[in-house]
Amino acid sequence: MFDGLYFELPKLSFILFVFIGCASICKMRMPSLYFPHAQQFMQTSVSNSKLLFFLKWLGIIMMILALMSPVKDELYEPEPKNGYEIALILDASESMSSRGFDASNENLNKFDVVKSIVSDFISQRKNDNIGLVVFGAYSFIASPLTYDENILNRIVAQLQIGMAGKFTALYESLAQGVNLLKMTESKSKIAILLTDGYSTAGVDKVPLEVALELAKKEGIKVYTIGIGMPDEYNQKVLLEIANATGGLAFGASSATELKEIYAKIDELEKSEVKSESFTYLKYYYVYPLFIALISLMLYVYLRNKRGHA
């Protein structure tokens, strides 16, 4: 705690020598007006009390130390906030309930596997402002952009299959992701769109062309991920979305491949964060001042007990 401690006014230590000199040369006079029978007390054990002597000089020394202003340079490194703005767009339609996507635990459905991998990805992006869009038959913003990974991961853990309907409004979800990111001023905006199916005709109210135009207008790079077997999702559309926005399209047929995809995106979009640090002075004068106050109060109390130290 006190490593690196120093005094702002070390020259004030000379005051201690003034007290020592005064104690040696000056004789203490206590008017009987304030201390009746003072002479009698001086002849008792009070004047020779080691405890009183200790308390008096402890108080004096501590007051002088407080006047010398003990300080310490404390390092402060603010959490950097100049990473990416990221929209995670997750398919929560009924088709995500199929099992067997994770060979190590076939009882898990695809959505549970996705939530676990996405949570790990969020935990790796400590400098990024991340929001969450969930879609099925319609899409909604489950979490606005936030730097708080704990809150975001709690929201991810509470997501359920079918909470946005059982069908797939793929293009509407992309437009919703753009809506999430368009209010930010960051120059680094990306969206990661994950789905396991095709856009459901008659449900998706936003045309693909419109969604793409919105994304390009806002300068949002979209990474698309199709999960499941290649014929289970629309590879052509996902590739078109990625190419039109400057992103990449991926396919994952297993949980292992999906982990690798998110790891690759994490590597491709690493934030170049400049570390800044500051120092500030932390003052410690309150500690010796407190000790001085207690010591002198005890000294006065015991000194006025008429010799009962």
N, C-alpha and C positions, 0 to 999 in steps of 0.2 A: 504493500500500500504506500509506503513512504520512500520507496526507491526513487532516486532522481530528485529528491526534495532539496530545495535551496531557499535562501532568504533574499527577499527583494531589498531589504534595508539592513544589511549585515553590520554596518557601522554603529547602529544603535546599541550594539552589545556593550559599548563603553559605559552605558548607564549602570550596568552591574557593578563596575568598579567604583562608581559614585556611591552606591549603597554600601559596598564593603568598606570604603573609606569612612563613610559617615558612621557606620556601626563601630569602627575602631576608635574614632576621634570624638564624635559627638556623644554626649551623655543624654539618655532619654529622661525627659522631665514630664511627669504626669501630675498635673494640678489636682489637688485633693478635691477640688470642686467636682471633678468628673469621676475620680477614683478615690473615695474615702479610704483612709488607712493604707494608702499605697505603699508606704515604707514597710509596713508589716508584711504585705504581700511579696514585696521584692526579696524579703529575707526568707521566704518559704521556698518550697520546692518549685513554685511556679516559675521563678526567674531562671531556674536551672533546668527546667523541663526540656528534655531532648525532643519530645514530641512537639512542643510549642516552637522550639527553635527550627525543627524540620519544616513545620507547616508555614512558618513565616517566610523562610527562605525559598521554599518551594513556590509559594505564591508570588514572591518577587521575581524569581527566575522565569516562571511561566508567563508573567505579564510582559517581561522584557522580550521573551521569545515571540509573543503575540504581536508586539510592536514591530519586531523585525520582519513580520509578514512572511511566514513560511509558505512557499508556493511550489507547484509541480507542473511541468508541461505535460498536458494530456493530449494524446493523439486521437483525432476524430476523423474517421473515414466514412463519409456519407455513402449510403447505398446508391450506386449508380442507377440512373433512370433514363438512359439514352439508348435502349435497345430497340427491338422491333415492336410493332403493333401487330398482334396475331389474332385471327379469328379461327377458332376450332369449330368446324361444322360437322356434326355427327348425325348419322342416320340412326333413328330410334324406331324405325318401322317394324312391323310384325315379323318380317323375314329375318331380322337380327336375332330371333329367338332360337334359330337352329343350333344344334350342338355338334361337337366334334372338330371345331376349328382349332382347338388347342389339344395337341396329341398327348400332352402331359396330364391333362385333366379334361376328359371328354364330357364330363357332366356340366362344364361351363358352357353357356351359350355365347354366341359371337359378341353380343353387346357387353357382357361381363368382361370378356377378354379385352375388348376395345377400351373400356373404361379404365382397366388396370394399366394398359400401355400408355394411354393418354395422360393418366395421372403421373406416370414416370416422366413423360415428356415435359409436362408442366413444371415438375420439380427441377428439371435441368435448365429451364429458361428463367433464371432468377432476375435477369435484367429487363425482361420483356413485359409489355402491357398486353395481357391476354384476355380475350372474351370468348364466350361460348354460345354457339347456335345449335339448337336441336331441331330436327325435322322428321316428319312423317308425312301425313296427309296435308299438313301445314307446317310452317316453321315459326320458331320464336327465339328470342334472345334469352337464354337461360342465365347468363351472367354478362353484365357489361364489362368493358375493359378494366382490368385490375392488375396491380402488381402483387397482390396478396395471394400467393400460391396456396396457402392453407385454406382460405375461403373457397377458392376455385376448386380445389380438390374435394372439399366437402360437398360442393354442388354436384360435381361429377359423380361422386359416390351415391348420390340420391336420385340420379336419373333412372328412369324405368322405360322398358320397351312399351311402345304404344301410347306414351304420354302425349304424343303429338298426332295420334291417329295411326292406323295400320298401313296406309298406303305410302307412296314415295313422291313428294313434291321436290324433286332434285333441283330444278332451276330456280324455284322460289327460295330454296335454302341458300343458294349462291347469292341471290339478290339481297337476302336478309343479312348475309355475311358482309356484303358491301355496305349495307345500311349501318352495321355495327362499326365499321372502320372509317366511314366517310367523314365523321365529325372530328377526327383527329388531324393534327398538323404534321405528324411524322412522315418522313420521306421513305420509310421502310415499312411497308404494309404487306403482309402476306396472309393468305387464307389456306387452310388445309381441309379439304372437303373429302369426307370418307363416306362411302356408301357400299351396299352389297346388292344393289338392284338397278332396275330401270326406272325412269320417270313414269309415273302412272298417268295415262291419258285421261283427260277430263278433270284431273285433280290439280295438276301443276298449272297454276294460273299465270305464271310468268314465262314467256317464250325464252328459249335458250339465247337467241340473238340479243334480246333486251338485257338479260342477265350479264352476258359477256360485255356488252357495250358499257354497262354500269361499272363493271370491274375495271375495264381498260381506262375509263374516264377518271377513276379515282387512283389509278396507278397501282392496283393491287395484283400482286403475283399469286397465282393460285396453284397449289399442289393438289393433285387429285389422287385418291387411293381407292381402288376397288378391291373388296375382300370377298373371298370365296373362289369357286372355280371360274375360269375365264368367261364361260358362257352365262354366268349368273348375273353379271353386271354389264353395263354398256361401255365397253372399252373405247369405242369410237368417240362417244360424246365426252368421256373423261379426258381423252387425249386432245380433243378439240379445245376443251376448256383450258387445259394446261398450256397448249401451244399458243393460244390467242392471248394469254396473259403473261407469258414469259416464264411459266412454271414447268413442272415435270409431272408426268403421269406414272403411277405405280400400280402394281397388282400384287396382292398377297393371298396365297391359298392356305396359309397357316399362321398361327400366332408368332412363330419364330420369324417368318418373313415380314410380318407387320412390325415387329420390334425393330428389325433391321431398317425398314423404310423410315420409321420415325427417327432412328439414329442418324440416318443419312441426311434427312431434312435438317435435323439439328446441326449437323456438321456443315451443310451447305449454307445455312443462314445464321452462322455464328455472329453474335454482336461484337463489334470492336469497341469495347468499353475502355475509356481512358480513366485510369484510377486517380482519384484526387484525394488528398489528405490535408487536414488542417490541424493546427495545435491551438489549444487555449489554456489559459492559466487557471488552475484549480487551487483555491486558497484554503489553507489549513489552520489559520490563526484561531479559529473557533475552538480547537482542541486545547491548546495551552491556555487560552482565555478562560475556558470552562474549568480547567484544573485549578487555575489561579483563584477564581471566584470561590470554589469549594474550599480550597486550602485556607484562604483568608477568613472566610466565614467560620470555619472550624476554629481557627486561631483566636478570633475575637470571642467566640462562644466559650471556649475553654479558658481563655485568659481572664474572663470575667466571672468565672466560677469560684473565684477567691481561693485559688490554690489547688482546686480539685482537677488535676489534669487527667 
